[in-house]
Amino acid sequence: MKSNLRTVAVILLALLLGGLSNYWFGVSPVAVQPLEPPVQAWRDGWSGDDDLLAAGATWQERTPWGAPPAPPVEAPPPVPPPPMAVGVSKDGRNYTAIFQVNGTGVIRLRAGGRLPDGGHVLQVSGRRVVWLDADGKRQQREIFNEFQGGQ
C-alpha cells in the first residue's frame, strides 16, 4: 500500500508545484472586450416614412411566393411618318400639291399652306413640290418625272 500512496503523493505534489508556479510566475491573459453591435434605430414597420413605391417595385421585381411577374412595359407606338407629296393638280391657273398624311388621308394645299405636322408648302409648280417639314428642313419632290437619258 505504501507504493500506491507514494505514487499518488508524487502526482499530487507535481500538480501542486505546477499550479503554484503558474500562479506566481504566469501572466494572466488580458480580459477580452466583446464587440458591440452597431446601434440601429428600432422601427415598428408601420410608420409612414417608408417609401412604399420603392417597396412595391421590389416586390414586383422579386415576385415572392411564386407570384407571376409583372407584364413587360410596352414600347410606345412608332412615330407616324411625315406627310409626303404624292401629286400635283391644277385648278385654273393655280397648282395644288396633294399630300398623303398618315391617319387622315389626303390633303390639298397651295403654296403657303400649313401641313398638319407644322411644316408649310413653299412652292408648287407643274411637277415639283417644295416644302419645309416640321424640323425646318427643306424637302423637294418631283412628281411623274420620267427618266429621259440613255436612248
ROSE-129212 format. One line per 3 residues: number of its first residue (from 1); their letters; for each residue x, y, z of N, C-alpha, C, O. Coordinates in Angstrom, 2 decimals. Example, Ala and Ser with C-alpha at 12.3 -4.5 7.8 and 13.67 -1.06 7.14 Angstrom:
2
1) as) 13.19:-5.69:7.80:12.30:-4.50:7.80:13.20:-3.30:7.80:14.24:-3.32:8.46 | 12.85:-2.25:7.08:13.67:-1.06:7.14:12.90:0.03:7.87:13.41:1.14:8.04
This chain:
151
1) mks) 0.81:-1.16:0.00:0.00:0.00:0.00:0.87:1.25:0.00:0.50:2.30:-0.53 | 2.01:1.12:0.59:2.89:2.26:0.65:3.32:2.70:-0.74:3.50:3.90:-0.96 | 3.50:1.81:-1.66:3.94:2.20:-3.00:2.83:2.95:-3.75:3.11:3.89:-4.48
4) nlr) 1.59:2.54:-3.55:0.46:3.25:-4.18:0.31:4.64:-3.59:0.05:5.61:-4.30 | 0.47:4.74:-2.28:0.34:6.03:-1.61:1.48:6.95:-2.03:1.29:8.15:-2.20 | 2.66:6.37:-2.20:3.81:7.16:-2.62:3.59:7.68:-4.05:3.93:8.83:-4.32
7) tva) 3.03:6.90:-4.96:2.78:7.31:-6.34:1.75:8.44:-6.37:1.92:9.42:-7.09 | 0.69:8.29:-5.61:-0.35:9.33:-5.56:0.23:10.61:-4.98:-0.08:11.70:-5.46 | 1.08:10.49:-3.93:1.66:11.67:-3.30:2.58:12.39:-4.28:2.59:13.62:-4.30
10) vil) 3.36:11.66:-5.08:4.25:12.29:-6.06:3.43:13.02:-7.13:3.78:14.13:-7.53 | 2.35:12.41:-7.58:1.50:13.05:-8.60:0.86:14.31:-8.04:0.84:15.35:-8.71 | 0.33:14.25:-6.81:-0.30:15.42:-6.20:0.73:16.52:-5.96:0.44:17.70:-6.16
13) lal) 1.94:16.14:-5.52:2.98:17.13:-5.30:3.38:17.81:-6.62:3.61:19.02:-6.63 | 3.46:17.06:-7.73:3.80:17.65:-9.04:2.70:18.60:-9.49:2.99:19.68:-10.01 | 1.45:18.22:-9.31:0.34:19.11:-9.69:0.33:20.37:-8.84:0.11:21.46:-9.36
16) llg) 0.57:20.24:-7.55:0.60:21.39:-6.66:1.75:22.33:-7.03:1.57:23.54:-7.06 | 2.93:21.77:-7.30:4.08:22.57:-7.68:3.83:23.30:-9.01:4.17:24.47:-9.12 | 3.23:22.64:-10.00:2.92:23.27:-11.29:1.88:24.36:-11.14:2.00:25.43:-11.74
19) gls) 0.85:24.11:-10.33:-0.20:25.11:-10.13:0.31:26.35:-9.43:-0.02:27.47:-9.82 | 1.14:26.16:-8.35:1.67:27.31:-7.62:2.65:28.11:-8.48:2.65:29.34:-8.43 | 3.50:27.43:-9.26:4.43:28.17:-10.12:3.69:28.94:-11.21:4.09:30.05:-11.56
22) nyw) 2.63:28.39:-11.73:1.82:29.11:-12.73:1.14:30.32:-12.08:1.02:31.37:-12.71 | 0.70:30.19:-10.85:0.03:31.28:-10.16:0.99:32.42:-9.88:0.64:33.58:-10.06 | 2.23:32.09:-9.44:3.18:33.13:-9.07:3.89:33.73:-10.28:4.09:34.95:-10.34
25) fgv) 4.28:32.90:-11.24:5.11:33.39:-12.35:4.35:33.58:-13.67:4.84:34.29:-14.56 | 3.21:32.99:-13.82:2.49:33.07:-15.09:1.75:34.40:-15.24:1.32:34.99:-14.25 | 1.61:34.85:-16.48:0.88:36.08:-16.77:-0.54:35.70:-17.17:-0.75:34.85:-18.04
28) spv) -1.48:36.32:-16.54:-2.87:36.01:-16.88:-3.24:36.76:-18.16:-2.75:37.86:-18.39 | -4.10:36.18:-18.99:-4.48:36.86:-20.24:-5.32:38.09:-19.97:-6.04:38.18:-18.96 | -5.22:39.04:-20.89:-5.99:40.27:-20.78:-7.45:39.95:-21.04:-7.78:39.12:-21.89
31) avq) -8.31:40.61:-20.31:-9.74:40.38:-20.49:-10.16:40.88:-21.87:-9.78:41.98:-22.28 | -10.90:40.09:-22.58:-11.34:40.42:-23.93:-12.64:41.22:-23.85:-13.60:40.82:-23.18 | -12.64:42.35:-24.54:-13.84:43.17:-24.57:-14.74:42.67:-25.71:-14.28:42.53:-26.84
34) ple) -15.98:42.41:-25.43:-16.86:41.95:-26.50:-17.14:43.08:-27.49:-17.20:44.25:-27.11 | -17.30:42.72:-28.76:-17.64:43.71:-29.79:-19.10:44.10:-29.64:-19.98:43.25:-29.49 | -19.33:45.40:-29.67:-20.70:45.87:-29.55:-21.29:45.99:-30.95:-20.65:46.55:-31.85
37) ppv) -22.49:45.48:-31.15:-23.11:45.63:-32.47:-23.43:47.10:-32.72:-23.65:47.85:-31.77 | -23.47:47.52:-33.98:-23.79:48.92:-34.27:-25.21:49.24:-33.81:-26.12:48.42:-33.88 | -25.36:50.45:-33.36:-26.66:50.88:-32.86:-27.59:51.10:-34.05:-27.26:51.82:-34.98
40) qaw) -28.74:50.47:-34.00:-29.74:50.63:-35.05:-31.02:51.16:-34.44:-31.44:50.74:-33.36 | -31.61:52.09:-35.14:-32.87:52.62:-34.65:-33.96:51.58:-34.87:-34.11:51.05:-35.97 | -34.68:51.31:-33.84:-35.75:50.32:-33.95:-36.99:50.98:-34.54:-37.36:52.08:-34.15
43) rdg) -37.61:50.29:-35.49:-38.85:50.78:-36.09:-39.86:49.67:-36.06:-39.52:48.49:-36.15 | -41.09:50.05:-35.95:-42.14:49.04:-35.89:-42.58:48.56:-37.26:-43.30:47.57:-37.36 | -42.18:49.24:-38.33:-42.55:48.82:-39.67:-43.86:49.40:-40.15:-44.21:49.24:-41.32
46) wsg) -44.58:50.08:-39.29:-45.86:50.66:-39.68:-45.80:52.17:-39.78:-46.82:52.81:-40.05 | -44.64:52.74:-39.57:-44.55:54.19:-39.62:-44.73:54.67:-41.05:-44.51:53.92:-42.00 | -45.14:55.91:-41.20:-45.48:56.45:-42.51:-44.31:56.95:-43.31:-44.51:57.43:-44.43
49) ddd) -43.09:56.88:-42.80:-41.97:57.42:-43.55:-41.31:56.40:-44.47:-40.25:56.68:-45.02 | -41.90:55.23:-44.65:-41.36:54.24:-45.59:-41.70:54.66:-47.01:-42.74:55.26:-47.26 | -40.83:54.34:-47.93:-41.08:54.62:-49.34:-41.84:53.43:-49.93:-41.23:52.43:-50.32
52) lla) -43.14:53.55:-49.99:-43.96:52.43:-50.43:-43.80:52.13:-51.92:-43.95:50.98:-52.33 | -43.50:53.14:-52.71:-43.29:52.88:-54.14:-42.04:52.04:-54.36:-42.04:51.14:-55.21 | -40.99:52.33:-53.61:-39.77:51.53:-53.75:-40.01:50.11:-53.25:-39.52:49.15:-53.85
55) aga) -40.76:49.98:-52.17:-41.07:48.64:-51.67:-41.94:47.88:-52.67:-41.73:46.68:-52.88 | -42.89:48.56:-53.28:-43.73:47.90:-54.28:-42.93:47.45:-55.49:-43.17:46.38:-56.04 | -41.98:48.28:-55.89:-41.13:47.90:-57.03:-40.28:46.69:-56.68:-40.05:45.82:-57.52
58) twq) -39.81:46.62:-55.44:-39.01:45.47:-55.01:-39.87:44.21:-55.01:-39.41:43.15:-55.43 | -41.11:44.31:-54.54:-42.00:43.14:-54.53:-42.29:42.68:-55.95:-42.34:41.48:-56.21 | -42.49:43.61:-56.87:-42.75:43.23:-58.25:-41.52:42.60:-58.89:-41.64:41.68:-59.70
61) ert) -40.35:43.08:-58.52:-39.12:42.55:-59.11:-38.82:41.15:-58.61:-38.40:40.29:-59.39 | -39.02:40.91:-57.33:-38.64:39.62:-56.74:-39.73:38.57:-56.84:-39.43:37.38:-56.75 | -40.95:38.95:-57.03:-42.12:38.07:-57.14:-42.09:36.94:-56.11:-41.85:35.79:-56.45
64) pwg) -42.34:37.28:-54.84:-42.30:36.26:-53.79:-43.46:35.28:-53.92:-44.49:35.59:-54.52 | -43.28:34.12:-53.35:-44.29:33.07:-53.26:-44.83:32.65:-54.62:-45.99:32.26:-54.75 | -43.99:32.72:-55.62:-44.39:32.23:-56.94:-45.38:33.11:-57.66:-46.04:32.65:-58.60
67) app) -45.50:34.36:-57.26:-46.42:35.26:-57.94:-45.93:35.50:-59.37:-44.72:35.55:-59.59 | -46.83:35.64:-60.31:-46.37:35.89:-61.69:-45.72:37.26:-61.78:-46.19:38.20:-61.14 | -44.67:37.39:-62.54:-44.02:38.70:-62.67:-44.92:39.68:-63.41:-45.82:39.29:-64.15
70) app) -44.65:40.94:-63.19:-45.43:41.98:-63.86:-45.21:41.89:-65.37:-44.11:41.55:-65.81 | -46.23:42.20:-66.16:-46.04:42.16:-67.61:-45.03:43.23:-68.03:-44.94:44.28:-67.39 | -44.28:42.97:-69.09:-43.30:43.96:-69.53:-44.00:45.22:-70.03:-45.11:45.17:-70.56
73) vea) -43.33:46.32:-69.85:-43.87:47.60:-70.29:-43.81:47.66:-71.81:-42.77:47.38:-72.42 | -44.92:48.00:-72.40:-44.97:48.06:-73.86:-44.24:49.31:-74.36:-44.29:50.37:-73.73 | -43.58:49.15:-75.46:-42.88:50.28:-76.07:-43.91:51.24:-76.66:-44.97:50.81:-77.12
76) ppp) -43.61:52.53:-76.65:-44.55:53.47:-77.25:-44.69:53.20:-78.75:-43.76:52.70:-79.38 | -45.83:53.53:-79.30:-46.01:53.29:-80.74:-45.02:54.13:-81.54:-44.60:55.20:-81.10 | -44.66:53.65:-82.72:-43.70:54.41:-83.52:-44.29:55.74:-83.98:-45.50:55.89:-84.11
79) vpp) -43.41:56.67:-84.20:-43.83:57.99:-84.67:-44.38:57.86:-86.08:-43.74:57.24:-86.93 | -45.55:58.44:-86.34:-46.10:58.32:-87.70:-45.19:59.04:-88.71:-44.52:60.01:-88.37 | -45.18:58.54:-89.92:-44.33:59.18:-90.94:-44.84:60.58:-91.26:-46.03:60.87:-91.11
82) ppm) -43.95:61.45:-91.71:-44.38:62.81:-92.05:-45.22:62.81:-93.32:-45.19:61.84:-94.08 | -45.96:63.89:-93.56:-46.73:63.99:-94.80:-45.81:63.90:-96.02:-44.69:64.42:-96.01 | -46.29:63.24:-97.06:-45.49:63.03:-98.27:-46.27:63.55:-99.47:-47.46:63.26:-99.64
85) avg) -45.58:64.32:-100.32:-46.21:64.82:-101.54:-46.39:63.67:-102.51:-45.43:62.97:-102.84 | -47.62:63.47:-102.97:-47.90:62.36:-103.88:-48.43:62.82:-105.23:-48.59:62.01:-106.15 | -48.71:64.11:-105.38:-49.23:64.56:-106.67:-49.38:66.07:-106.72:-49.25:66.77:-105.72
88) vsk) -49.67:66.55:-107.93:-49.94:67.97:-108.17:-51.18:68.04:-109.03:-51.32:67.30:-110.01 | -52.09:68.93:-108.67:-53.27:69.15:-109.51:-53.33:70.63:-109.87:-52.75:71.48:-109.20 | -54.05:70.91:-110.96:-54.15:72.29:-111.42:-55.61:72.70:-111.38:-56.47:72.05:-111.96
91) dgr) -55.86:73.79:-110.67:-57.20:74.35:-110.59:-57.16:75.73:-111.25:-56.77:76.71:-110.63 | -57.56:75.78:-112.50:-57.46:77.04:-113.25:-56.00:77.35:-113.52:-55.31:76.58:-114.19 | -55.54:78.47:-113.00:-54.13:78.83:-113.18:-53.26:78.43:-112.00:-52.04:78.54:-112.07
94) nyt) -53.86:77.99:-110.93:-53.12:77.68:-109.70:-52.85:76.18:-109.58:-53.68:75.35:-109.92 | -51.66:75.87:-109.08:-51.30:74.47:-108.81:-51.55:74.17:-107.34:-51.37:75.02:-106.46 | -51.98:72.95:-107.09:-52.25:72.49:-105.73:-51.45:71.21:-105.49:-51.47:70.29:-106.31
97) aif) -50.76:71.16:-104.36:-49.99:69.95:-104.00:-50.92:69.00:-103.26:-51.74:69.41:-102.44 | -50.76:67.72:-103.56:-51.54:66.68:-102.88:-50.58:65.93:-101.96:-49.58:65.37:-102.41 | -50.91:65.93:-100.67:-50.08:65.27:-99.66:-50.84:64.09:-99.06:-52.03:64.18:-98.78
100) qvn) -50.12:62.99:-98.87:-50.66:61.84:-98.15:-50.25:62.01:-96.68:-49.06:62.08:-96.36 | -51.25:62.08:-95.80:-51.00:62.27:-94.37:-51.43:61.00:-93.65:-52.54:60.51:-93.85 | -50.56:60.46:-92.83:-50.85:59.22:-92.12:-52.02:59.41:-91.17:-52.00:60.31:-90.32
103) gtg) -53.03:58.60:-91.31:-54.18:58.61:-90.41:-55.34:59.48:-90.87:-56.47:59.22:-90.49 | -55.09:60.51:-91.69:-56.19:61.38:-92.12:-56.44:61.31:-93.62:-57.42:61.88:-94.09 | -55.61:60.64:-94.36:-55.84:60.51:-95.79:-55.06:61.53:-96.59:-53.87:61.73:-96.37
106) vir) -55.76:62.19:-97.52:-55.13:63.10:-98.48:-55.58:64.52:-98.18:-56.75:64.77:-97.89 | -54.62:65.46:-98.25:-54.99:66.88:-98.14:-54.40:67.61:-99.35:-53.38:67.20:-99.90 | -55.07:68.70:-99.75:-54.63:69.50:-100.89:-54.27:70.88:-100.36:-55.05:71.53:-99.66
109) lra) -53.05:71.32:-100.72:-52.56:72.61:-100.23:-51.92:73.40:-101.36:-51.27:72.83:-102.24 | -52.12:74.71:-101.34:-51.44:75.61:-102.27:-50.16:76.10:-101.61:-49.92:75.81:-100.44 | -49.36:76.84:-102.35:-48.13:77.41:-101.79:-48.51:78.31:-100.61:-49.42:79.13:-100.72
112) ggr) -47.81:78.14:-99.49:-48.12:78.90:-98.28:-49.01:78.13:-97.32:-49.21:78.56:-96.18 | -49.57:76.99:-97.75:-50.44:76.21:-96.88:-49.66:75.51:-95.76:-48.47:75.21:-95.92 | -50.34:75.25:-94.63:-49.70:74.62:-93.47:-49.99:73.13:-93.46:-51.14:72.71:-93.64
115) lpd) -48.95:72.33:-93.24:-49.10:70.88:-93.10:-49.50:70.54:-91.67:-49.22:71.31:-90.75 | -50.16:69.39:-91.45:-50.61:69.04:-90.10:-49.47:68.87:-89.09:-49.69:69.06:-87.90 | -48.27:68.52:-89.54:-47.17:68.31:-88.60:-46.43:69.60:-88.27:-45.45:69.57:-87.52
118) ggh) -46.85:70.74:-88.82:-46.22:72.02:-88.52:-45.42:72.59:-89.66:-45.02:73.76:-89.59 | -45.16:71.84:-90.71:-44.43:72.34:-91.86:-45.34:73.19:-92.74:-46.53:73.31:-92.47 | -44.77:73.76:-93.78:-45.61:74.50:-94.73:-45.04:74.39:-96.14:-43.85:74.16:-96.34
121) vlq) -45.94:74.56:-97.11:-45.61:74.41:-98.52:-44.98:75.71:-99.00:-45.52:76.80:-98.78 | -43.83:75.59:-99.66:-43.14:76.78:-100.17:-43.50:77.06:-101.62:-43.76:78.21:-101.99 | -43.50:76.01:-102.47:-43.70:76.23:-103.90:-44.38:75.01:-104.49:-44.08:73.87:-104.13
124) vsg) -45.31:75.27:-105.40:-45.96:74.20:-106.16:-45.92:74.62:-107.61:-46.45:75.67:-107.98 | -45.29:73.79:-108.45:-45.25:74.06:-109.89:-45.79:72.84:-110.61:-46.35:71.95:-109.97 | -45.64:72.79:-111.92:-46.24:71.71:-112.71:-45.87:70.32:-112.23:-46.75:69.45:-112.16
127) rrv) -44.62:70.07:-111.91:-44.21:68.73:-111.48:-43.42:68.75:-110.18:-42.95:67.69:-109.75 | -43.27:69.85:-109.56:-42.41:69.95:-108.38:-43.18:70.54:-107.20:-43.95:71.49:-107.33 | -42.93:69.93:-106.03:-43.47:70.44:-104.77:-42.29:70.65:-103.83:-41.48:69.74:-103.64
130) vwl) -42.20:71.83:-103.26:-41.14:72.16:-102.30:-41.82:72.57:-101.00:-42.73:73.40:-101.01 | -41.38:71.97:-99.89:-41.98:72.29:-98.59:-40.95:72.19:-97.48:-39.89:71.58:-97.65 | -41.26:72.82:-96.35:-40.45:72.69:-95.14:-41.17:71.71:-94.22:-42.37:71.85:-93.98
133) dad) -40.43:70.73:-93.71:-41.07:69.78:-92.79:-41.11:70.37:-91.38:-40.72:71.52:-91.18 | -41.57:69.58:-90.41:-41.74:70.06:-89.04:-40.42:70.46:-88.41:-40.40:71.32:-87.52 | -39.31:69.87:-88.84:-37.99:70.20:-88.30:-37.36:71.40:-88.99:-36.28:71.83:-88.60
136) gkr) -38.01:71.95:-90.00:-37.48:73.09:-90.73:-36.56:72.71:-91.88:-35.91:73.58:-92.45 | -36.51:71.44:-92.23:-35.67:71.00:-93.36:-36.44:71.18:-94.66:-37.64:70.91:-94.74 | -35.73:71.63:-95.67:-36.34:71.83:-96.98:-36.46:70.48:-97.68:-35.48:69.75:-97.81
139) qqr) -37.66:70.15:-98.12:-37.95:68.90:-98.83:-38.42:69.26:-100.25:-39.05:70.30:-100.47 | -38.10:68.39:-101.19:-38.50:68.64:-102.58:-38.84:67.31:-103.22:-38.18:66.30:-102.99 | -39.89:67.32:-104.02:-40.27:66.10:-104.73:-40.77:66.47:-106.11:-41.58:67.38:-106.27
142) eif) -40.26:65.76:-107.10:-40.73:65.95:-108.46:-41.68:64.81:-108.78:-41.35:63.64:-108.64 | -42.85:65.18:-109.21:-43.92:64.22:-109.44:-43.94:63.81:-110.91:-43.84:64.66:-111.79 | -44.07:62.52:-111.18:-44.23:61.96:-112.52:-43.10:62.40:-113.46:-43.35:62.66:-114.63
145) nef) -41.91:62.48:-112.96:-40.78:62.87:-113.79:-40.15:61.60:-114.34:-39.58:60.81:-113.59 | -40.26:61.39:-115.66:-39.74:60.19:-116.28:-38.29:60.39:-116.67:-37.87:61.50:-117.01 | -37.54:59.31:-116.62:-36.12:59.36:-116.99:-36.02:59.40:-118.52:-36.59:58.55:-119.20
148) qgg) -35.28:60.39:-119.04:-35.20:60.58:-120.49:-33.85:60.20:-121.08:-33.73:60.12:-122.30 | -32.83:59.97:-120.28:-31.49:59.76:-120.80:-31.26:58.32:-121.22:-32.03:57.42:-120.88 | -30.16:58.09:-121.99:-29.73:56.75:-122.34:-30.37:56.18:-123.58:-30.15:55.00:-123.86
151) q) -31.15:56.95:-124.37:-31.78:56.37:-125.56:-31.21:56.92:-126.82:-31.63:56.53:-127.91
